[in-house]
């Protein structure tokens, strides 16, 4: 890579590596993943839900900011989400389906959603550097969401280990994933693709939050969870 790419790689790689070494807080701010194993399932689930809530809120803010900066007209309501890449995942979508699945499948559904979005958000970071008008506020929000998503993944992995006694692996982000990509698409087409990606992520972030809150409700009151 060129000197410019190396500099950008260092900027992009630092928050990812920092987050991998500092997953969901299990007590102190600089906690490690092993520390999360020592706290109760209830407390860890609460912190995982807090992460999911924040991720959804900032994804909403990011999508609105992106639209204000790059989308000059109001899009049709069905424009976003038609081609969401997670559409084919075996994850329940209707309320009746969600209510029928087991706690185990709830957790694995959340993990599937989280893991399916890590590399697309890494890619989004690399494409955003091509937009001259992208504000630091928007770039920082997207970077923050990626950091928290990696942390959320690790928290869900620990929950699966604690609740189900299953071992699962986390997503690996390589240096190649973090290198800037050449912008081959027309700039307008690229903007629309990125907007669709953000809109789809916002939708899935909300679903992560809903599934985790349903899991918490079931553990507190099995018969009255809507």
N, C-alpha and C positions, 0 to 999 in steps of 0.2 A: 504493500500500500504506500501511497504518497505520504509526505510529511503532514499534509492537511488531513488525510484520512486517519493517520496515526493519532493526531491530536484529537480529532473528533471521537475516535474509538476510545481514547482514555476518558473523555468526558462522559460518554455513554456507558462505558463498562463500569466506572466507579460506583454509581448508585446500585447497579445490579449486584455486583460483588458485595457491596456493603449490606444490602438487604439479605443476601443469602447467608451472611454471617450473623445477621441480627433479625431473626424471624419474629413472629407475633410475640409481643411482650408477655412473658410468663411471670412477671414480678417486677424486676428492675428494667429500666429503659434499655440497657445493653444486655438483655438476656440472650441465652443461647437456646437452640432447639432442645437440647437435653433437659434444660430447666423446665420447659413446658411439660415434659413427661411427669414432673413431680407435683404439678398442681392438679386440682380436681377436674373431672370431666365438666362439671357445671361451670366452673370459672373459665375454663378454656373455651367452652362453647359460647359463653357470653362474650369473650374477647374476639372470637372468630366472627360472631354476629356484628359486633361493633365495627370490625374491619369491613365486612360486607356492606354495612350501611354507609360508611364513609366512601367506599369505592363507588357505590351507586350514586351518591350525592355529587361527587366530583365528576363522575362520568356525565351526569346531566349538565353540570356547569361547563364542562369541556365541549360537549355537543352544542350547547347554546352559543358559546363563544366562537366556535368554529363556524357556525351558521352566520353569526353576525359579521364575521370577518370575510368569509369567502362565498356565501350563498346569497346572491343579490335579490332573489325572489322567494316567496313562500312556496315550498315544495308541496305537492299533493300528499295527503296524509298516508297514502300507501306507498310512497316513494321509497322510504327507508324500510329495511327489513325483508324485502322481497327475496333477496339472495343472500341471506345470512348463512355463513359457512357452517354454523352449528345446527342448522335445520335438520340435517340427517342424523344427528346424534340420538341414541335411544333414550331420550329424556322426556318424561311426561310433560305435557303442555296444558291440558285442560284441568280444571279444578277437580273434577271427579277422578281423573287419572292420578293426580298428585296425592289425593286423599287415600288412594288404595295401595300405594307403594309402601314397602317396608322401610324402616329406619336405615337399614343397610343400603338400600337403593337410593334413599335420599342423600346420604353422605357421598356415595359414589357418583351420583348425578352432579352434585356440587363440584366434586373433584374433576369430573370430565369437563364441565364448563370452564372452570378456572384454568386447567391445563391447555384447553383448546385456544385460549386467548393470550397466553403469554408471548408466544413468538409473533403473532400478528401485531401486538402492541409494540414489540421491539421493532418490527418492520415499520410501523407507523412513525416511530421516532426518527427513523432514518430517512423517511420520505419527507417529513415535515421540514427538514433543514433546507429543502429545495424551494420552499415558499418564502419569497422575499418579505411578504407582509405578515408572516406568522409572528405573533407577539411572544415575548418571553413568558407572559402569564400562561398562555395556552401550552407552550412547550413544557413549562414546569408542571402544569397539571397532568399532562400525559405521562411525563416521567414519574410523577408521584403515584399515579394510578398503577403503573407498571411495577413500581417498587412494592406497593401494598398488595398487588395481586400475587406476586411471588411469595410475600409473607403469608397471605391468606392460604395459598397452596400448602405451605409448610404446616400451618395450623390445622388444616383439614387432614393432612397426612397423619399428624399426631392424634387427632380425634379418632381416625379410623383404627389406628394402632391401639388406642385406649379402649374404645367402645367395641370394636369388632375383633381385636387381636389379629389384625391383618397388616402385613408389611407392603407398602406401595412406594414406588420411586417418585422423585420430584423431577420436574422438567429441567433439562440441561440447556443453558444458553451459551453458545460458543462465540468465539471472537468473530467468526464469519457471519453469524447472525447480526452482529452489531455494526458491521461495516456498512457505510452508506451505499445505497443502491443507485445505479444510473437510472434517471427518470426517463423511461422510454415512452410513456404515455403522453398524449396531449395534456397540457397543464389542467385544462378544464375537466378532462376525463379523470385525471388523477385526483383532483379535488372532490369530484362526485364519488369516486371509489372510497376515498378516505372518510367522507361524510357518511357513506353507507356503513363503513366499518365501525365508526364511532356510534352510530345509531343502533346497530346490532349489538355492540358491546353494552351499551346502556340498557337495552332490553334484557340481555343475559345477566347483567349485574343485578338487576332487579329480581330476576328469577333466583339467583344465588341467595339473595337476602330472604326471599319468601321461603325457600326450601329449608334454610337453616333455622328460621323462626318457627316453622312448622315442626321441625325436629325438637326444638326446645319446648314447644307447647306439649308435644306428645310425652315428653319425659316428665312434665309437671302435671298434665291433666289429659290422660289418654283419650277421654271420651268427648271432649268439648273443643276440639281443634278444627276450626273452619278452614 
